[in-house]
Amino acid sequence: MPSNNRPVIAIVGPTASGKTDAAQIVASVLDGEVVSADSMQIYRGMDIGTGKLPSSERIVPHHGFDLVDPGEPYSAALFQSFAREAFGDIAARGHVPVLCGGTGLYVRAAIDDYEFPAGEQQANPVREHWTAFADEHGAQALWEELERRDPESASVVHPHNVRRVVRAFELLAEGRSYAEQKRNLAAIGEAVPAVQFGLAVDPAILAARIDARVDAMVKAGLVEEVRGLVNAGFREGVTAPQAIGYKEIVAALEGRCTLDEAIASIKQATRRYAKRQRTWFRRDNRIHWINADAGDAQAIADAILMQLV
C-alpha cells in the first residue's frame, strides 16, 4: 500500500491506445515507477505478442513483467497481492506508483476492496474439478450443472464462458453467489487511493492501430518467439484461449491454417478484445477520459499531468 498518502495514478484503456508510452512519461515526470496490470505480460518469454516494453526502452522501473512461466496458474488474487506490495515498496522509496494496463479485473483488484474465493491464491480443487468437468463434458453441460445448482448465477453468465462458470462454482462452494457478487461489483470501494485516467480512441482509429501493431509484431519476430516457446515446452501455455497472438501462430506452425490466416485471426481477436476492454472501463465513472485519437504519447501525458496539478 502507498505509505506517503499520495494516490496511485492509474492509466487504463484498450490495447493499442497508447497506455505504455504515456505511463512512462507520466512516471518519469512524477519520479514514479510503473506497475503493469496486464494478465499476459506476466509471462516470461511472451514479449512481442503481448506488447511488453523491451528493457532497453524502459526509462523508469517497471514491475509486473515476467512473473511466471507460460501456462503456470496465475490469478487476479495473486496480482492483487503483488500490486499492493509493489505500491508499498515504490512509495517507501519516495516514488509514485503508476498502474498501467488493460486487464480490467487486474486494475480493480489492485485498487479496489476486492475479496476473492479462498482457493484463488493456491491450488484450487474446486476449480480443478469443474475445469476437468468442462473438458470432459463441454461448456454447455457445465453451465447446465450450474443452472441446476444456482439458477440465479447461471442466468448472468454466458454458457460459453467456462472461466466465469467455474468461478461461480468456486463461490458456491463457499456459500456465496456469483450473481450477488456481480450486483455488488459497482458498489465496491477503493482499498488503495487512486486517480484513474482512461485513454479513449475512436473505434475505427483503434482498429487501424491494432492491425498495424499486429503487422509490426510479426515483422519483429512473433513467429520465431512462438516457435521458441513451443520448442521449450510451453505449447499448452501459449495456446490458452486468452493468449491472443500466440495460439493463432501455433495453428499456422502446425499447418492448421496459413500464416496470413493466422495474422488475420489475431487482428480480429484483438479488435474484439479491445471492444470488451472499452466496455469494462466505460462502466467505471471514476475514470477521467483523455482523447488519445492522435496517438501522441507526450500530449496524452501532458493532459494527465495537467489534471494532477
C-alpha positions in Angstrom: 0.0 0.0 0.0 1.2 3.5 -0.6 2.5 4.9 2.6 3.0 8.6 1.8 -0.6 9.4 1.2 -0.1 10.1 -2.5 -2.6 8.2 -4.6 -1.7 5.6 -7.2 -2.0 7.0 -10.7 -3.8 4.5 -13.0 -3.7 4.8 -16.7 -6.1 2.3 -18.4 -7.7 1.6 -21.7 -7.9 -0.8 -24.6 -4.9 -2.4 -26.3 -3.0 -0.1 -28.7 -4.5 3.0 -27.1 -1.0 4.3 -26.1 -1.0 3.5 -22.4 2.5 2.2 -22.2 4.3 5.2 -23.6 2.1 7.7 -21.8 2.6 6.0 -18.5 6.3 6.1 -18.9 6.3 9.8 -19.5 4.0 10.4 -16.5 6.1 8.3 -14.3 9.3 10.0 -15.3 7.9 13.5 -14.6 6.5 12.4 -11.2 9.6 10.4 -10.2 7.4 7.3 -10.4 7.6 3.6 -11.2 5.2 1.7 -13.4 3.2 -1.4 -12.3 1.9 -3.3 -15.3 -1.7 -4.6 -15.0 -1.7 -6.9 -17.9 -2.6 -10.5 -17.5 -0.4 -11.7 -20.3 2.7 -9.6 -19.7 3.2 -11.6 -16.5 4.5 -14.5 -18.6 8.2 -14.9 -19.3 9.2 -15.2 -22.9 5.8 -13.8 -24.1 7.3 -10.5 -25.1 6.5 -9.5 -28.7 2.9 -10.8 -28.8 1.9 -9.1 -25.5 3.4 -5.7 -26.4 5.8 -5.9 -23.5 8.0 -2.9 -23.3 11.6 -4.0 -24.1 14.0 -3.5 -21.2 16.2 -1.2 -23.4 13.2 1.2 -23.8 12.3 1.4 -20.1 13.1 4.9 -18.8 11.7 4.2 -15.4 11.5 1.0 -13.3 8.7 -1.4 -14.3 7.0 -4.1 -12.2 4.7 -6.9 -13.2 6.6 -8.3 -16.1 7.9 -11.9 -16.3 6.4 -13.2 -13.0 5.6 -16.8 -14.1 6.3 -19.2 -17.0 3.6 -19.6 -19.7 0.8 -21.9 -18.6 1.7 -21.5 -14.9 -1.5 -20.8 -12.9 -2.0 -17.1 -12.0 -5.0 -15.1 -10.9 -6.3 -11.7 -10.1 -6.0 -12.5 -6.5 -2.3 -13.2 -6.9 -1.9 -10.0 -8.8 -3.7 -8.1 -6.1 -1.1 -9.2 -3.5 1.7 -8.5 -5.9 0.4 -5.0 -6.8 -0.3 -4.0 -3.3 3.2 -5.0 -2.2 4.7 -3.1 -5.2 2.7 0.0 -4.4 4.0 0.0 -0.8 7.6 -0.6 -1.9 7.5 2.2 -4.5 6.0 4.6 -2.0 8.6 3.6 0.6 11.3 4.7 -1.9 9.6 8.1 -2.1 8.3 7.4 -5.6 4.8 7.5 -7.2 3.2 4.2 -8.3 1.8 4.4 -11.8 -0.5 1.5 -12.6 -0.8 0.9 -16.3 -2.8 -1.8 -18.1 -5.8 -3.0 -19.9 -6.8 -6.0 -17.9 -9.8 -4.5 -16.1 -10.1 -7.1 -13.3 -6.4 -6.7 -12.5 -6.8 -3.0 -12.3 -9.8 -3.2 -10.0 -8.2 -6.0 -7.9 -5.1 -3.8 -7.3 -7.1 -0.7 -6.4 -10.4 -1.8 -5.0 -11.6 -3.7 -2.0 -12.0 -6.9 -3.8 -12.3 -10.2 -2.0 -11.5 -13.4 -3.8 -12.5 -17.0 -3.1 -10.3 -18.6 -0.5 -8.8 -21.0 -3.0 -8.0 -18.3 -5.6 -4.4 -17.9 -4.5 -3.3 -21.5 -4.5 -4.1 -24.9 -6.0 -7.9 -24.9 -6.1 -9.5 -28.4 -6.1 -13.0 -26.9 -6.8 -11.6 -25.1 -9.9 -9.7 -28.2 -11.0 -12.8 -30.4 -10.6 -15.1 -28.1 -12.7 -12.5 -27.3 -15.3 -12.0 -31.1 -15.8 -15.8 -31.5 -16.0 -15.9 -28.9 -18.7 -13.1 -30.5 -20.6 -14.9 -33.9 -20.5 -18.5 -32.9 -20.9 -18.3 -29.5 -22.6 -19.2 -25.9 -21.7 -22.9 -26.3 -22.1 -23.1 -29.2 -19.7 -21.0 -27.3 -17.2 -23.4 -24.3 -17.4 -26.4 -26.6 -17.1 -25.0 -28.1 -13.9 -24.6 -24.5 -12.6 -28.2 -23.7 -13.6 -29.3 -26.8 -11.6 -27.4 -25.7 -8.5 -27.5 -21.9 -8.7 -30.0 -20.8 -11.4 -29.7 -17.1 -10.5 -25.9 -17.1 -11.1 -26.3 -19.2 -14.3 -28.7 -16.6 -15.6 -26.0 -13.9 -15.6 -23.1 -16.0 -17.0 -22.9 -16.9 -20.7 -22.8 -20.7 -21.2 -19.6 -20.5 -23.3 -17.7 -18.5 -20.6 -16.2 -21.5 -18.9 -13.9 -19.5 -16.6 -16.8 -17.5 -15.1 -19.0 -20.5 -14.8 -16.2 -22.2 -12.9 -15.8 -19.1 -10.8 -19.5 -19.3 -9.9 -18.9 -22.9 -8.7 -15.9 -21.7 -6.6 -18.1 -19.1 -4.9 -21.0 -21.5 -4.5 -18.6 -23.9 -2.7 -18.1 -21.1 -0.1 -21.8 -20.5 0.2 -21.6 -17.3 -1.9 -23.3 -16.2 -5.0 -21.7 -15.1 -8.3 -24.9 -13.2 -9.1 -24.8 -11.3 -5.9 -21.1 -10.5 -6.3 -21.9 -9.2 -9.8 -24.7 -7.0 -8.4 -22.4 -5.6 -5.7 -19.5 -5.0 -8.1 -20.2 -1.4 -8.8 -20.5 -0.7 -5.0 -17.0 -2.0 -4.2 -15.0 0.9 -2.8 -11.3 1.7 -3.1 -8.8 -0.1 -0.8 -6.0 2.0 -2.3 -6.4 5.7 -3.0 -6.1 6.2 -6.8 -6.7 8.6 -9.6 -7.7 6.9 -12.8 -7.3 8.1 -16.4 -8.6 6.2 -19.4 -7.4 6.6 -23.0 -10.3 7.0 -25.4 -9.7 6.2 -29.0 -12.2 6.2 -31.8 -13.0 2.6 -32.7 -12.1 2.9 -36.4 -8.8 4.6 -35.5 -8.1 1.9 -32.8 -8.9 -0.9 -35.3 -6.3 0.5 -37.8 -3.7 0.8 -35.0 -4.4 -2.8 -33.9 -3.9 -4.0 -37.5 -0.6 -2.1 -37.8 0.5 -3.2 -34.4 0.0 -6.9 -35.3 1.9 -6.5 -38.6 4.7 -4.9 -36.6 4.8 -7.8 -34.2 5.1 -10.3 -37.0 7.9 -8.2 -38.5 9.6 -8.0 -35.1 9.7 -11.8 -34.8 6.5 -13.0 -33.3 6.6 -16.3 -35.3 10.1 -17.0 -34.1 9.1 -16.1 -30.5 6.1 -18.6 -30.6 8.2 -21.3 -32.2 10.8 -20.9 -29.4 8.2 -21.1 -26.7 6.7 -24.3 -28.2 10.1 -25.9 -28.6 10.8 -25.0 -24.9 7.7 -27.0 -23.8 5.2 -24.2 -23.4 2.7 -25.1 -26.1 -0.1 -25.5 -23.6 0.5 -22.1 -22.1 0.7 -20.3 -25.5 -2.4 -22.0 -26.8 -4.6 -20.9 -23.9 -7.8 -19.2 -25.0 -6.7 -15.8 -23.7 -3.3 -16.0 -25.4 -4.2 -13.8 -28.4 -1.4 -13.7 -30.9 0.1 -17.0 -29.8 -2.5 -19.6 -30.3 -3.1 -18.4 -33.8 0.6 -18.6 -34.7 0.7 -22.1 -33.2 -2.1 -23.1 -35.5 -0.1 -21.8 -38.5 3.1 -23.6 -37.3 1.1 -26.9 -37.1 -0.3 -26.5 -40.6 -3.9 -25.9 -39.5 -4.0 -22.5 -41.3 -1.7 -20.3 -43.3 0.3 -17.6 -41.7 -1.8 -14.9 -43.4 -4.9 -16.5 -42.0 -3.3 -16.6 -38.5 -2.4 -12.9 -38.8 -6.0 -12.0 -39.8 -7.3 -14.1 -36.9 -5.0 -12.2 -34.5 -6.3 -8.9 -35.7 -9.9 -9.9 -35.4 -9.5 -11.3 -32.0 -7.6 -8.3 -30.8 -10.2 -5.9 -32.1 -12.9 -7.9 -30.2 -10.8 -7.9 -27.1 -10.4 -4.1 -27.3 -14.1 -3.7 -27.5 -14.6 -5.8 -24.3 -11.9 -3.6 -22.7 -13.7 -0.4 -23.6 -17.0 -1.8 -22.3 -15.4 -2.8 -19.0 -13.7 0.6 -18.3 -16.6 2.7 -19.5 -18.7 1.3 -16.6 -16.4 2.9 -14.1 -17.4 6.5 -13.6 -14.3 7.3 -11.6 -12.2 7.2 -14.7 -11.2 10.6 -16.3 -11.1 10.1 -20.0 -8.4 11.5 -22.2 -8.8 11.7 -26.0 -6.0 9.6 -27.5 -7.0 9.6 -31.2 -3.8 11.4 -32.3 -1.6 8.8 -30.6 0.7 11.4 -29.2 2.1 10.0 -26.0 3.6 13.3 -24.9 0.2 15.1 -25.4 -1.6 12.4 -23.5 0.8 12.5 -20.7 0.6 16.3 -20.6 -3.2 16.1 -20.4 -2.9 13.7 -17.5 -0.4 15.7 -15.6 -2.4 18.9 -16.0 -5.3 17.2 -14.2 -3.0 16.1 -11.4 -1.8 19.7 -10.6 
